[in-house]
Amino acid sequence: MSDEYLSTGFADVDSAKDMDAYVDCLTLLDSLAYYQEYKIKSYELLQLRQGLMVLDAGCGLGDDACRIAKRVLPGGKVIGLDASVTMIEKARAHELATQLPVQFHVGDVNALPFSDNSFARCRIDRVLQHIPQPQKAISELVRVLEPDGLLLAYDNDWGTFSVTSQNVEITRTIENLWCDSFTNNWIGRHLCDHFISCGLSDIKIYPGTCVINDFQTADKVYNLRKTVQKAIAGGMISVSEGRDWIEELIYRTQMGSFMAALTAYTVIGKK
Ligand SMILES: C[S@@+](CC[C@H](N)C(=O)[O-])C[C@H]1O[C@@H](n2cnc3c(N)ncnc32)[C@H](O)[C@@H]1O
């Protein structure tokens, strides 16, 4: 099993010992119906059309940037930016990257290498949960957005993370430990505050809840086993409590009653 802890490692993917853990996580999430639906909804809310200049900040493997590029043809262009050199290399190697008007740059969303008013649309998807100054990042995105341009952010609210189990105390311990390991664990519910502080108008909020029904998938994207190990190492639960909790979740998957749920928010505003 990889050492990587996904809640903290996405802040600096290039320092990871096992890069595949991050690539596999993004690839797996992108394959889930819930993710495909909210991502398509985000393109629709952005009112993408031919000729627009679009920024996807924290673009990861470049899948959104390529899908958006198809929607701004002809004449439009998409820039995908990510802090990780490795992510940008993977995005540049995307099978569609050479056929579409899309470019990928290494850069920090807190200090965007673009002039004021450069983009008609900006999008940031599950990045703010990992960075220390989300307000700074949003103000940078607003700076590079042209007047009347639209900014869309999607992010998780880890305070809503729930796993169904008989053992209330152990479940609370694991949920809270995972939630509190994120730099901005409640960013989802604070997106609207940041949009208002940055002077955006016509703000709309759309909640969505991702439900995963099998332990194996949930463990891959929510590090359930590793969080149990951390709780044991920190003296919060015993070895047998951790083992029994995981066994119940595996049993629930076999019985069809496993559930891990997480609410996230899509927020859109106009400059
Ligand atoms: C959870 S991934 C989401 C990737 C992509 N938006 C998606 O929906 O699949 C977070 C991404 O943000 C990037 N990232 C983290 N901190 C960043 C920063 N300060 N500036 C730009 N990108 C950053 C990471 O390298 C990673 O690719």
The ligand as an SDF file (V2000), in Angstrom:
LIG
                    3D

 27 29  0  0  0  0  0  0  0  0999 V2000
   -7.6130   17.3570   -6.0660 C   0  0  0  0  0  0  0  0  0  0  0  0
   -6.6300   17.8730   -7.4140 S   0  0  0  0  0  0  0  0  0  0  0  0
   -7.9030   18.4470   -8.5620 C   0  0  0  0  0  0  0  0  0  0  0  0
   -7.4230   18.4590   -9.9920 C   0  0  0  0  0  0  0  0  0  0  0  0
   -8.4680   18.8630  -11.0270 C   0  0  0  0  0  0  0  0  0  0  0  0
   -8.9720   20.1860  -10.7940 N   0  0  0  0  0  0  0  0  0  0  0  0
   -9.6130   17.8810  -11.1020 C   0  0  0  0  0  0  0  0  0  0  0  0
  -10.7630   18.2680  -10.9070 O   0  0  0  0  0  0  0  0  0  0  0  0
   -9.3630   16.7010  -11.3530 O   0  0  0  0  0  0  0  0  0  0  0  0
   -5.8690   19.3730   -6.8660 C   0  0  0  0  0  0  0  0  0  0  0  0
   -4.8620   19.9310   -7.8740 C   0  0  0  0  0  0  0  0  0  0  0  0
   -4.4490   21.2360   -7.4360 O   0  0  0  0  0  0  0  0  0  0  0  0
   -3.0590   21.3790   -7.6700 C   0  0  0  0  0  0  0  0  0  0  0  0
   -2.5670   22.4350   -6.7910 N   0  0  0  0  0  0  0  0  0  0  0  0
   -2.3330   22.3730   -5.4510 C   0  0  0  0  0  0  0  0  0  0  0  0
   -1.9150   23.5650   -5.0000 N   0  0  0  0  0  0  0  0  0  0  0  0
   -1.8890   24.4150   -6.0660 C   0  0  0  0  0  0  0  0  0  0  0  0
   -1.5350   25.7790   -6.2360 C   0  0  0  0  0  0  0  0  0  0  0  0
   -1.1240   26.5390   -5.1970 N   0  0  0  0  0  0  0  0  0  0  0  0
   -1.6230   26.3270   -7.4760 N   0  0  0  0  0  0  0  0  0  0  0  0
   -2.0290   25.5650   -8.5310 C   0  0  0  0  0  0  0  0  0  0  0  0
   -2.3580   24.2670   -8.4260 N   0  0  0  0  0  0  0  0  0  0  0  0
   -2.3000   23.6910   -7.2060 C   0  0  0  0  0  0  0  0  0  0  0  0
   -2.4920   20.0060   -7.4060 C   0  0  0  0  0  0  0  0  0  0  0  0
   -1.2200   19.8230   -7.9840 O   0  0  0  0  0  0  0  0  0  0  0  0
   -3.5870   19.1040   -8.0270 C   0  0  0  0  0  0  0  0  0  0  0  0
   -3.3370   18.8450   -9.3750 O   0  0  0  0  0  0  0  0  0  0  0  0
  1  2  1  0
  2  3  1  0
  2 10  1  0
  3  4  1  0
  4  5  1  0
  5  6  1  0
  5  7  1  0
  7  8  2  0
  7  9  1  0
 10 11  1  0
 11 12  1  0
 11 26  1  0
 12 13  1  0
 13 14  1  0
 13 24  1  0
 14 15  1  0
 14 23  1  0
 15 16  2  0
 16 17  1  0
 17 18  1  0
 17 23  2  0
 18 19  1  0
 18 20  2  0
 20 21  1  0
 21 22  2  0
 22 23  1  0
 24 25  1  0
 24 26  1  0
 26 27  1  0
M  CHG  2   2   1   9  -1
M  END
$$$$
